[in-house]
């Protein structure tokens, strides 16, 4: 096996081991409580079976947009895309193995300059450049669903790619529960540090209900 094939196989195994929703996913609704500093907001959210997102009942366009963005992030990570659709044009090479046993996977052909670290069958680091921002996600806690893993504890560091200056640091703690056949987020707590200021944002989801697919 060539090194390139070995790197590709390692990454593919970890990529396909991520927990994603299947093609029968009906979507779900929930009540949301958002706490940010001393402020609290409540409303309703819906992620539909076609992966569109709805946010209602939250006062303030900025807060509503913040919830919408968080839900879009959920969809991005839970939406199922085949390895071939996502990475068929990329080539992979093995980098160094760090002192935790994680193997570096270097990617060519990715428009966002993505590189990864793989530990076992899990992606434990994502490094990416998007325009004027570079970021690294390090995952240190996961949940084994029996049908793929979910990241439950991870740090994100955003930098200026030209100067390498840190822009924002975030620590995430996510909780999930199984509703019907699907694991859904019940809480996300984000501790953020930016320009010397620290703020904690907490998303709580309750009254979670799977949607009933429309009959034709």
VOBA-1610 file (N, C-alpha, C; in pm, whole numbers, padded with zeros to 5 digits, always signed):
BEGIN
Unk+00085-00120+00000Unk+00000+00000+00000Unk+00088+00125+00000Unk+00062+00215-00090Unk+00141+00337-00094Unk+00103+00425+00024Unk+00193+00520+00055Unk+00167+00612+00166Unk+00040+00694+00140Unk+00019+00733+00013Unk-00099+00813-00020Unk-00226+00733+00003Unk-00226+00605-00037Unk-00343+00521-00014Unk-00366+00497+00134Unk-00256+00481+00209Unk-00268+00460+00353Unk-00330+00583+00420Unk-00284+00702+00380Unk-00338+00825+00437Unk-00486+00840+00401Unk-00518+00810+00276Unk-00657+00820+00231Unk-00747+00723+00308Unk-00700+00601+00326Unk-00780+00500+00396Unk-00801+00537+00543Unk-00696+00591+00606Unk-00708+00634+00746Unk-00812+00745+00759Unk-00804+00843+00670Unk-00896+00955+00677Unk-01039+00910+00643Unk-01052+00827+00541Unk-01185+00780+00501Unk-01253+00704+00615Unk-01177+00619+00684Unk-01235+00542+00795Unk-01287+00634+00905Unk-01210+00740+00935Unk-01253+00834+01038Unk-01369+00920+00989Unk-01364+00963+00864Unk-01471+01044+00806Unk-01604+00968+00808Unk-01599+00841+00772Unk-01721+00761+00767Unk-01766+00714+00906Unk-01684+00737+01007Unk-01719+00701+01144Unk-01787+00817+01218Unk-01799+00933+01155Unk-01871+01045+01216Unk-02021+01011+01224Unk-02085+01053+01331Unk-02230+01030+01341Unk-02302+01130+01252Unk-02386+01079+01162Unk-02468+01165+01076Unk-02610+01111+01072Unk-02703+01197+01035Unk-02842+01154+01020Unk-02861+01084+00886Unk-02942+00979+00885Unk-02963+00904+00762Unk-03068+00971+00672Unk-03096+00910+00557Unk-03186+00969+00458Unk-03331+00972+00505Unk-03363+00897+00612Unk-03499+00897+00665Unk-03521+01003+00774Unk-03419+01080+00803Unk-03429+01180+00909Unk-03546+01274+00884Unk-03644+01281+00978Unk-03765+01359+00952Unk-03755+01505+00991Unk-03647+01541+01062Unk-03639+01674+01119Unk-03696+01676+01260Unk-03681+01790+01329Unk-03734+01799+01464Unk-03759+01945+01502Unk-03841+01962+01604Unk-03867+02094+01660Unk-03826+02094+01806Unk-03802+02212+01861Unk-03764+02222+02001Unk-03785+02365+02049Unk-03799+02378+02181Unk-03792+02509+02244Unk-03646+02538+02272Unk-03607+02665+02260Unk-03468+02701+02286Unk-03461+02811+02390Unk-03364+02797+02478Unk-03330+02901+02575Unk-03184+02938+02549Unk-03159+03066+02526Unk-03023+03114+02501Unk-02984+03206+02615Unk-02873+03172+02680Unk-02818+03257+02786Unk-02683+03310+02740Unk-02667+03443+02749Unk-02539+03504+02711Unk-02509+03614+02812Unk-02408+03589+02895Unk-02383+03683+03003Unk-02503+03687+03095Unk-02558+03807+03117Unk-02674+03824+03204Unk-02806+03819+03127Unk-02797+03803+02995Unk-02917+03809+02912Unk-02972+03669+02883Unk-03104+03659+02874Unk-03169+03533+02841Unk-03275+03557+02733Unk-03283+03462+02639Unk-03380+03471+02530Unk-03445+03334+02514Unk-03570+03335+02471Unk-03643+03210+02447Unk-03715+03216+02314Unk-03730+03099+02252Unk-03800+03092+02125Unk-03819+02947+02085Unk-03843+02927+01958Unk-03863+02793+01904Unk-03773+02775+01781Unk-03729+02651+01761Unk-03646+02621+01645Unk-03699+02497+01574Unk-03663+02487+01449Unk-03701+02368+01374Unk-03590+02339+01272Unk-03545+02215+01269Unk-03458+02167+01161Unk-03543+02067+01082Unk-03570+02100+00959Unk-03658+02018+00876Unk-03584+01900+00816Unk-03660+01805+00763Unk-03601+01687+00703Unk-03512+01718+00584Unk-03538+01832+00517Unk-03453+01872+00403Unk-03335+01957+00448Unk-03314+01965+00580Unk-03201+02034+00642Unk-03214+02187+00640Unk-03333+02238+00605Unk-03354+02381+00621Unk-03381+02410+00769Unk-03359+02537+00807Unk-03363+02576+00947Unk-03464+02689+00966Unk-03539+02683+01076Unk-03633+02790+01109Unk-03614+02832+01255Unk-03617+02962+01279Unk-03607+03018+01414Unk-03723+03115+01432Unk-03802+03097+01535Unk-03917+03185+01558Unk-03924+03224+01705Unk-03989+03337+01731Unk-04021+03377+01867Unk-03911+03445+01944Unk-03795+03466+01884Unk-03684+03530+01955Unk-03680+03678+01919Unk-03684+03762+02020Unk-03677+03906+01996Unk-03533+03947+01968Unk-03516+04032+01867Unk-03382+04080+01834Unk-03324+04004+01717Unk-03302+04076+01607Unk-03253+04013+01485Unk-03114+03951+01506Unk-03029+04019+01580Unk-02893+03969+01600Unk-02892+03837+01677Unk-02974+03827+01780Unk-02982+03704+01859Unk-03044+03593+01777Unk-03151+03625+01703Unk-03215+03526+01617Unk-03117+03472+01512Unk-03034+03562+01458Unk-02935+03520+01358Unk-02827+03433+01421Unk-02792+03463+01546Unk-02693+03381+01618Unk-02743+03238+01635Unk-02872+03224+01669Unk-02931+03090+01684Unk-02936+03021+01549Unk-02974+03095+01445Unk-02979+03037+01310Unk-02842+02985+01269Unk-02738+03062+01295Unk-02602+03020+01260Unk-02563+02894+01336Unk-02600+02887+01464Unk-02568+02768+01544Unk-02638+02645+01488Unk-02764+02662+01444Unk-02838+02549+01387Unk-02779+02506+01254Unk-02733+02603+01175Unk-02668+02569+01048Unk-02540+02489+01073Unk-02469+02522+01179Unk-02350+02444+01215Unk-02387+02300+01251Unk-02498+02284+01323Unk-02546+02150+01357Unk-02574+02071+01230Unk-02646+02134+01136Unk-02680+02068+01010Unk-02554+02029+00934Unk-02456+02120+00929Unk-02332+02092+00857Unk-02265+01964+00908Unk-02266+01945+01039Unk-02199+01828+01097Unk-02283+01702+01094Unk-02415+01715+01088Unk-02501+01596+01089Unk-02545+01553+00950Unk-02534+01640+00851Unk-02578+01606+00716Unk-02484+01502+00656Unk-02542+01398+00599Unk-02461+01288+00545Unk-02419+01316+00402Unk-02290+01319+00380Unk-02232+01328+00245Unk-02132+01215+00229Unk-02133+01152+00115Unk-02040+01040+00094Unk-01898+01092+00087Unk-01804+01005+00121Unk-01662+01042+00113Unk-01625+01080-00029Unk-01678+01007-00126Unk-01645+01034-00266Unk-01695+01171-00308Unk-01817+01208-00267Unk-01871+01339-00303Unk-01788+01451-00242Unk-01739+01431-00121Unk-01669+01538-00050Unk-01520+01544-00081Unk-01458+01429-00110Unk-01312+01427-00114Unk-01252+01354-00234Unk-01332+01322-00334Unk-01279+01244-00446Unk-01169+01317-00522Unk-01170+01451-00520Unk-01071+01529-00594Unk-00945+01559-00512Unk-00946+01519-00387Unk-00833+01549-00300Unk-00733+01435-00296Unk-00608+01469-00267Unk-00506+01367-00243Unk-00455+01383-00100Unk-00413+01271-00040Unk-00379+01269+00101Unk-00239+01212+00121Unk-00166+01273+00213Unk-00035+01219+00251Unk-00024+01218+00403Unk+00054+01125+00454Unk+00076+01115+00598Unk+00179+01216+00642Unk+00149+01287+00751Unk+00247+01375+00812Unk+00307+01305+00932Unk+00333+01382+01036Unk+00396+01327+01155Unk+00291+01268+01250Unk+00337+01179+01337Unk+00254+01126+01445Unk+00294+01195+01573Unk+00196+01258+01644Unk+00232+01333+01763Unk+00245+01241+01884Unk+00274+01301+02000Unk+00302+01220+02119Unk+00176+01157+02178Unk+00058+01190+02124Unk-00066+01124+02168Unk-00103+01008+02077Unk-00024+00988+01970Unk-00053+00882+01875Unk-00141+00925+01759Unk-00172+01055+01750Unk-00255+01105+01641Unk-00170+01124+01515Unk-00223+01079+01403Unk-00152+01088+01275Unk-00199+01210+01197Unk-00105+01288+01148Unk-00137+01406+01067Unk-00169+01363+00925Unk-00279+01416+00870Unk-00319+01389+00733Unk-00315+01521+00656Unk-00226+01529+00559Unk-00211+01651+00479Unk-00291+01634+00351Unk-00368+01738+00316Unk-00461+01730+00203Unk-00420+01826+00094Unk-00420+01777-00029Unk-00401+01863-00146Unk-00528+01859-00230Unk-00566+01975-00284Unk-00686+01983-00367Unk-00804+02041-00296Unk-00793+02060-00164Unk-00904+02116-00085Unk-00898+02268-00097Unk-01010+02330-00133Unk-01013+02475-00157Unk-00989+02556-00030Unk-01009+02495+00087Unk-00993+02567+00212Unk-00864+02531+00285Unk-00773+02463+00216Unk-00645+02431+00277Unk-00659+02350+00404Unk-00745+02249+00401Unk-00773+02170+00522Unk-00666+02065+00546Unk-00628+02050+00673Unk-00546+01938+00717Unk-00610+01881+00843Unk-00574+01756+00874Unk-00642+01686+00982Unk-00543+01608+01067Unk-00589+01568+01186Unk-00522+01465+01264Unk-00625+01357+01295Unk-00580+01232+01285Unk-00665+01117+01309Unk-00610+01038+01427Unk-00699+01007+01522Unk-00659+00919+01632Unk-00757+00804+01634Unk-00707+00682+01608Unk-00796+00568+01594Unk-00884+00587+01473Unk-01015+00587+01493Unk-01109+00610+01385Unk-01188+00739+01408Unk-01120+00838+01466Unk-01183+00967+01491Unk-01095+01080+01441Unk-01160+01183+01385Unk-01088+01305+01347Unk-01074+01389+01473Unk-00951+01407+01521Unk-00932+01478+01647Unk-00883+01621+01626Unk-00845+01655+01502Unk-00807+01793+01473Unk-00842+01829+01330Unk-00897+01950+01313Unk-00922+02008+01181Unk-00852+02142+01175Unk-00770+02162+01073Unk-00702+02290+01051Unk-00744+02342+00915Unk-00790+02468+00911Unk-00850+02517+00787Unk-00830+02668+00775Unk-00823+02716+00651Unk-00815+02859+00624Unk-00936+02899+00539Unk-01011+02999+00588Unk-01127+03048+00516Unk-01115+03200+00501Unk-01064+03241+00386Unk-01047+03384+00361Unk-00948+03446+00456Unk-00995+03541+00536Unk-00908+03615+00627Unk-00895+03551+00764Unk-00951+03432+00778Unk-00948+03364+00908Unk-00897+03222+00893Unk-00806+03184+00981Unk-00761+03045+00990Unk-00808+02991+01125Unk-00846+02863+01129Unk-00887+02808+01258Unk-00842+02664+01273Unk-00826+02625+01398Unk-00790+02488+01434Unk-00891+02440+01539Unk-00951+02324+01513Unk-01043+02261+01607Unk-00977+02138+01665Unk-00962+02133+01796Unk-00906+02016+01864Unk-01015+01950+01948Unk-01046+01825+01916Unk-01149+01750+01988Unk-01084+01663+02094Unk-01133+01673+02218Unk-01075+01594+02328Unk-01177+01505+02398Unk-01307+01520+02365Unk-01408+01431+02420Unk-01507+01393+02311Unk-01546+01266+02308Unk-01644+01220+02209Unk-01744+01126+02273Unk-01858+01111+02206Unk-01961+01017+02247Unk-01975+00910+02139Unk-01962+00784+02180Unk-01981+00672+02086Unk-02128+00636+02083Unk-02194+00662+01971Unk-02338+00635+01960Unk-02367+00490+01922Unk-02262+00415+01888Unk-02283+00282+01833Unk-02301+00287+01682Unk-02318+00407+01631Unk-02334+00427+01486Unk-02254+00550+01443Unk-02133+00560+01498Unk-02049+00675+01471Unk-02030+00759+01597Unk-01933+00848+01594Unk-01900+00927+01713Unk-01948+01072+01697Unk-01974+01134+01811Unk-02010+01275+01819Unk-01906+01347+01903Unk-01859+01462+01857Unk-01768+01543+01937Unk-01847+01612+02047Unk-01805+01596+02172Unk-01874+01658+02285Unk-01789+01761+02357Unk-01659+01754+02340Unk-01569+01854+02399Unk-01461+01891+02300Unk-01452+02019+02266Unk-01352+02061+02167Unk-01321+02209+02181Unk-01198+02244+02146Unk-01151+02382+02148Unk-01135+02432+02005Unk-01163+02560+01985Unk-01146+02623+01854Unk-01064+02750+01872Unk-00958+02763+01794Unk-00875+02884+01796Unk-00876+02946+01658Unk-00919+03073+01652Unk-00921+03148+01527Unk-00801+03242+01524Unk-00732+03244+01409Unk-00613+03329+01394Unk-00619+03410+01265Unk-00541+03518+01263Unk-00515+03590+01140Unk-00411+03510+01062Unk-00443+03460+00941Unk-00348+03373+00870Unk-00221+03445+00825Unk-00227+03577+00816Unk-00107+03652+00776Unk-00010+03672+00893Unk-00065+03706+01010Unk+00020+03739+01125Unk+00025+03626+01229Unk-00064+03529+01218Unk-00078+03419+01314Unk-00130+03467+01450Unk-00176+03592+01456Unk-00229+03648+01580Unk-00362+03582+01614Unk-00381+03546+01741Unk-00506+03485+01786Unk-00616+03591+01788Unk-00728+03559+01724Unk-00843+03649+01721Unk-00943+03610+01829Unk-00979+03483+01833Unk-01077+03434+01930Unk-01041+03291+01972Unk-01064+03261+02098Unk-01051+03124+02148Unk-01184+03080+02205Unk-01226+02958+02172Unk-01355+02907+02221Unk-01339+02763+02273Unk-01408+02737+02381Unk-01415+02601+02435Unk-01562+02557+02432Unk-01589+02445+02366Unk-01725+02396+02349Unk-01749+02270+02432Unk-01867+02264+02493Unk-01914+02142+02558Unk-02055+02115+02506Unk-02073+02004+02437Unk-02201+01969+02376Unk-02259+01845+02444Unk-02393+01845+02459Unk-02464+01728+02513Unk-02570+01683+02413Unk-02589+01552+02406Unk-02685+01493+02312Unk-02771+01391+02383Unk-02893+01374+02332Unk-02980+01266+02377Unk-03041+01199+02255Unk-03072+01071+02270Unk-03135+00999+02161Unk-03286+01020+02167Unk-03341+01073+02060Unk-03486+01095+02047Unk-03533+01009+01931Unk-03616+00909+01959Unk-03650+00814+01855Unk-03523+00742+01810Unk-03493+00749+01682Unk-03374+00682+01629Unk-03255+00776+01612Unk-03266+00900+01661Unk-03164+00999+01627Unk-03108+01069+01751Unk-02977+01090+01748Unk-02913+01169+01852Unk-02925+01317+01816Unk-02978+01396+01911Unk-03002+01538+01889Unk-02939+01618+02003Unk-02891+01739+01971Unk-02826+01822+02071Unk-02928+01875+02171Unk-02895+01863+02300Unk-02980+01918+02405Unk-02917+02041+02471Unk-02784+02054+02460Unk-02717+02170+02519Unk-02583+02194+02451Unk-02550+02321+02436Unk-02415+02360+02394Unk-02373+02480+02478Unk-02258+02467+02543Unk-02201+02575+02622Unk-02069+02617+02557Unk-02057+02747+02529Unk-01938+02799+02463Unk-01874+02904+02553Unk-01750+02879+02593Unk-01670+02978+02666Unk-01577+03044+02565Unk-01597+03173+02542Unk-01519+03244+02440Unk-01432+03352+02503Unk-01313+03368+02446Unk-01222+03473+02489Unk-01179+03553+02365Unk-01207+03683+02369Unk-01175+03768+02255Unk-01139+03907+02304Unk-01023+03957+02260Unk-00975+04091+02296Unk-00976+04112+02447Unk-00933+04009+02519Unk-00922+04020+02663Unk-01052+04002+02738Unk-01163+03986+02667Unk-01293+03968+02731Unk-01336+03822+02722Unk-01402+03775+02827Unk-01452+03638+02829Unk-01604+03641+02842Unk-01670+03559+02763Unk-01816+03551+02769Unk-01859+03406+02749Unk-01962+03366+02822Unk-02016+03231+02810Unk-02154+03237+02746Unk-02173+03156+02644Unk-02302+03146+02575Unk-02354+03003+02592Unk-02480+02993+02632Unk-02539+02860+02658Unk-02668+02844+02579Unk-02672+02739+02496Unk-02793+02703+02423Unk-02854+02580+02490Unk-02981+02590+02531Unk-03051+02476+02589Unk-03173+02443+02504Unk-03186+02316+02466Unk-03298+02271+02383Unk-03385+02176+02464Unk-03514+02207+02472Unk-03608+02124+02546Unk-03732+02099+02459Unk-03820+02011+02509Unk-03944+01979+02438Unk-03912+01936+02293Unk-03809+01854+02279Unk-03763+01811+02146Unk-03857+01705+02091Unk-03905+01728+01970Unk-03996+01633+01906Unk-03959+01612+01761Unk-03951+01486+01721Unk-03929+01457+01579Unk-04051+01501+01501Unk-04029+01552+01380Unk-04139+01593+01295Unk-04199+01470+01227Unk-04325+01479+01197Unk-04393+01370+01124Unk-04381+01399+00976Unk-04319+01309+00897Unk-04304+01333+00753Unk-04439+01354+00685Unk-04446+01448+00595Unk-04570+01475+00524Unk-04607+01356+00435Unk-04732+01319+00436Unk-04776+01209+00350Unk-04813+01264+00213Unk-04781+01187+00111Unk-04808+01230-00027Unk-04942+01174-00072
//
